[in-house]
Amino acid sequence: MGFGVSGSTALIFLGVLIATGTLYTATSNATENVLEAQDADSELALERKNTEISVANATYYSGNTTLVVNVTNTGAQTLAVDETTVLVDNEYATPETTSVEGSQATNLWHSGGNLTIEVRNGTQPGRVKIVTGTGVAATGVVS
């Protein structure tokens, strides 16, 4: 055997070594991303499991066309007010004001706390649905 055979064999082994290193790096990064996504999904599932709300009452005041909804956080999860969505008769509604236990300065809605939402609506709605940031919802009849 001459130098050509030994040199080409060394080149092939070097190429296999570089390809294996690249493959390991790519596989390692992909596996890490999948594990992080699974952790995030598990965390969201736990938050969803610990979230529960109930519509205490929903009252429409025809004099000033305002719908006032009182919602209670009956779960263990602290919720964010700005992540809470209001649907009035299955249509998205932008709240005029929101307050937690009478305070408009806070964005945190703790367990056992009451959230009051005021929405302007031209006609008296029949139903209101409140959806939290975790996707848990509660529906109430408007009186």
Kinemage of the C-alpha trace (Angstrom):
@kinemage 1
@onewidth
@group {chain A} dominant
@subgroup {mainchain}
@vectorlist {calphas} color= white
{ca met a 1} P 0.000 0.000 0.000
{ca gly a 2} L 1.180 3.364 -0.906
{ca phe a 3} L 0.711 6.758 0.546
{ca gly a 4} L -2.357 7.414 -1.623
{ca val a 5} L -4.388 4.644 -0.026
{ca ser a 6} L -3.396 5.679 3.513
{ca gly a 7} L -4.058 9.340 2.761
{ca ser a 8} L -7.483 8.692 1.251
{ca thr a 9} L -8.427 6.446 4.189
{ca ala a 10} L -7.437 9.179 6.629
{ca leu a 11} L -9.461 11.703 4.610
{ca ile a 12} L -12.536 9.448 4.696
{ca phe a 13} L -12.226 8.951 8.466
{ca leu a 14} L -11.786 12.691 8.980
{ca gly a 15} L -14.919 13.356 6.879
{ca val a 16} L -16.900 10.774 8.888
{ca leu a 17} L -15.684 12.356 12.124
{ca ile a 18} L -16.750 15.870 11.032
{ca ala a 19} L -20.138 14.614 9.774
{ca thr a 20} L -20.742 12.770 13.052
{ca gly a 21} L -19.911 15.885 15.069
{ca thr a 22} L -22.304 17.998 12.989
{ca leu a 23} L -25.049 15.385 13.243
{ca tyr a 24} L -24.614 15.165 17.029
{ca thr a 25} L -24.843 18.950 17.411
{ca ala a 26} L -27.997 19.175 15.294
{ca thr a 27} L -29.634 16.232 17.068
{ca ser a 28} L -28.714 17.591 20.493
{ca asn a 29} L -30.219 21.023 19.729
{ca ala a 30} L -33.407 19.497 18.319
{ca thr a 31} L -33.813 17.243 21.359
{ca glu a 32} L -33.268 20.190 23.706
{ca asn a 33} L -35.937 22.239 21.872
{ca val a 34} L -38.429 19.367 22.077
{ca leu a 35} L -37.794 18.921 25.817
{ca glu a 36} L -38.247 22.669 26.442
{ca ala a 37} L -41.533 22.624 24.506
{ca gln a 38} L -42.757 19.627 26.516
{ca asp a 39} L -41.886 21.432 29.768
{ca ala a 40} L -43.753 24.562 28.647
{ca asp a 41} L -46.768 22.462 27.656
{ca ser a 42} L -46.761 20.695 31.034
{ca glu a 43} L -46.538 24.051 32.817
{ca leu a 44} L -49.492 25.435 30.840
{ca ala a 45} L -51.524 22.282 31.552
{ca leu a 46} L -50.869 22.702 35.285
{ca glu a 47} L -51.887 26.379 35.139
{ca arg a 48} L -55.049 25.405 33.266
{ca lys a 49} L -55.825 22.722 35.841
{ca asn a 50} L -55.452 25.242 38.685
{ca thr a 51} L -57.597 27.895 36.963
{ca glu a 52} L -61.300 28.203 37.633
{ca ile a 53} L -63.579 31.217 37.402
{ca ser a 54} L -67.282 31.845 37.849
{ca val a 55} L -69.503 34.682 36.707
{ca ala a 56} L -71.086 35.996 39.917
{ca asn a 57} L -73.472 38.284 38.035
{ca ala a 58} L -73.843 40.242 34.826
{ca thr a 59} L -76.112 43.273 34.827
{ca tyr a 60} L -77.046 45.555 31.939
{ca tyr a 61} L -77.870 49.181 32.732
{ca ser a 62} L -79.951 50.550 29.862
{ca gly a 63} L -79.727 54.143 31.147
{ca asn a 64} L -76.030 54.398 30.279
{ca thr a 65} L -75.803 51.266 28.015
{ca thr a 66} L -73.240 49.662 30.292
{ca leu a 67} L -72.823 45.968 31.002
{ca val a 68} L -71.213 45.271 34.393
{ca val a 69} L -69.833 41.759 34.914
{ca asn a 70} L -68.530 40.483 38.255
{ca val a 71} L -66.282 37.440 38.004
{ca thr a 72} L -64.706 35.490 40.863
{ca asn a 73} L -61.382 33.652 40.619
{ca thr a 74} L -62.297 30.381 42.339
{ca gly a 75} L -59.132 28.529 41.327
{ca ala a 76} L -55.652 28.462 42.827
{ca gln a 77} L -53.925 30.233 39.914
{ca thr a 78} L -53.284 33.986 39.962
{ca leu a 79} L -54.562 35.453 36.694
{ca ala a 80} L -53.638 38.536 34.677
{ca val a 81} L -56.448 40.994 34.035
{ca asp a 82} L -55.015 42.114 30.678
{ca glu a 83} L -55.070 38.503 29.455
{ca thr a 84} L -58.789 38.167 30.217
{ca thr a 85} L -61.147 38.307 27.234
{ca val a 86} L -64.820 39.327 27.252
{ca leu a 87} L -67.349 37.971 24.757
{ca val a 88} L -70.812 39.516 24.716
{ca asp a 89} L -73.330 37.439 22.748
{ca asn a 90} L -70.374 35.637 21.096
{ca glu a 91} L -68.690 38.851 19.950
{ca tyr a 92} L -65.432 40.256 21.285
{ca ala a 93} L -65.974 43.284 23.526
{ca thr a 94} L -63.350 45.753 24.690
{ca pro a 95} L -63.756 46.591 28.389
{ca glu a 96} L -64.169 50.252 29.304
{ca thr a 97} L -62.807 49.645 32.816
{ca thr a 98} L -61.616 46.708 34.862
{ca ser a 99} L -61.017 46.587 38.588
{ca val a 100} L -59.912 43.909 41.020
{ca glu a 101} L -61.495 44.311 44.436
{ca gly a 102} L -62.239 47.942 43.555
{ca ser a 103} L -58.690 48.797 42.428
{ca gln a 104} L -58.023 49.700 38.800
{ca ala a 105} L -54.274 49.954 39.441
{ca thr a 106} L -53.558 46.225 39.618
{ca asn a 107} L -53.212 43.689 36.838
{ca leu a 108} L -53.160 40.654 39.146
{ca trp a 109} L -56.343 38.780 39.913
{ca his a 110} L -55.542 36.525 42.887
{ca ser a 111} L -57.393 33.432 44.028
{ca gly a 112} L -60.663 34.380 45.704
{ca gly a 113} L -60.552 37.854 44.169
{ca asn a 114} L -63.388 39.543 42.315
{ca leu a 115} L -62.920 41.169 38.935
{ca thr a 116} L -65.426 43.792 37.793
{ca ile a 117} L -65.584 44.482 34.068
{ca glu a 118} L -67.578 47.305 32.494
{ca val a 119} L -68.418 47.147 28.792
{ca arg a 120} L -70.399 49.607 26.653
{ca asn a 121} L -73.092 47.812 24.651
{ca gly a 122} L -75.877 49.436 22.641
{ca thr a 123} L -78.483 46.755 23.271
{ca gln a 124} L -79.154 44.395 26.151
{ca pro a 125} L -77.174 41.201 25.590
{ca gly a 126} L -78.347 37.750 26.569
{ca arg a 127} L -75.052 36.118 27.560
{ca val a 128} L -71.533 37.015 28.502
{ca lys a 129} L -68.457 34.782 28.429
{ca ile a 130} L -65.193 35.493 30.228
{ca val a 131} L -62.052 33.700 29.008
{ca thr a 132} L -58.795 33.688 31.005
{ca gly a 133} L -55.285 33.740 29.556
{ca thr a 134} L -55.002 29.997 30.154
{ca gly a 135} L -58.135 29.339 28.092
{ca val a 136} L -60.507 28.548 30.945
{ca ala a 137} L -63.916 30.171 30.450
{ca ala a 138} L -67.144 30.865 32.327
{ca thr a 139} L -70.493 31.930 30.892
{ca gly a 140} L -73.252 33.897 32.567
{ca val a 141} L -76.724 35.150 31.719
{ca val a 142} L -77.192 38.917 31.644
{ca ser a 143} L -79.980 40.303 33.796
